[in-house]
């Protein structure tokens, strides 16, 4: 496959925000029970997932084959990649969709028979279809679809980031205090779940819950500007990959955030069209999303007090044709000063073959510690060279 052609066709960034809103107008274990007290909660399906806030990929069986779908509470519809279009039947309707970047157009189909463990995707009513090539390159995995809210809204989803498991539980009306602090969930007009938090104890924010974004979170532009007008905070810039392409955003570090009874310090939020809490934030907890009863439970996990960092290298990477490729390099960054350029191919990182890293693991390494030395072997045109630089904290 021609790397140059693929590179030109993609627009990707370091962080993922694959939220899609449609405008009006591993293998599943056998079902089991988990003991949470006198009234056991039936587990309908359980899956192994990556820990530490990596993208949540679940196996969906379609036409007797298994594919990976991204769990995305920030997507109003379940989505199939365009490679499945010829298997989805006739187009039901065409709708414009809102993303974290620009609007896109997507075709809608009647939901097919497809199974997440024993759970039938057909129950969501309709699915969308659009090109997920960008998502695949950012994650570095073959992702064939998104599991969106029109499927998830009927389910109780429990995510244990410490154990690396995700369970679908039988809905029940009773509350479960052993799951952690309970917070009410409301829904915006497009069906996306949201919870309320407070920044600096004075700025009330309705945060969308978005498992499709791998960052800590975002703030709408008006709230972002309000904070900057009241506080002297340093900003930096980051690239985000969205369903409609790459966007450049400002980001700031917030000294104080409260959600329910939990307090957080020094979290990094990007600027966006809306406010949301992403996977990096959620992975600090054990999370139970009880959508049928409109509530979320948060319990402190092992990573509750983990440091929140952003990229310290200036590199924006993607994975195409089994290669780790530099999409862009920030002006004045450590990577640029070391001579790394867009379109360079990373061959080794710290004496380890770059392809041995999960791309999410590689990105985390590039935000690991201020002053940490990174050694790379890169292919620049026809030349292979060794470079090194020190990570530098931006914010």
Secondary structure, 3 states (H helix, E strand, C coil): CCHHHHHHHCCCCCEEECCEEECCCCCCCCCEEECCCCCCEEEEEEEECCCCCCCCEEEEEECCEEEEEEECCCCCCEEEEHHHHHHCCCCCEEEEEEECCCCEEEEEEECCCCEECCEEHHHHCEEEEECCHHHHHHHCCCEEEEECHHHHCCCEEEEECCCCEEEEECCCCCCCHHHCEEEECEECCCCCEEEEEEECCCEEEEEEECCCECCCEEEEHHHHHHHHHHCCCCEEEEEEEECCEEEEEEEEEECCEEECCEEECCEEEEEECCCEECHHHHCCEEEEEECCCCEEEEEECCCCCCCCCCCCCCEEEEEECCEEEEEEECCCCHHHHCCCCCCCEEEEECCEEHHHCCHHHHHHHCCCCCCCEEEEEEEECCEEEEEEEECCCCC
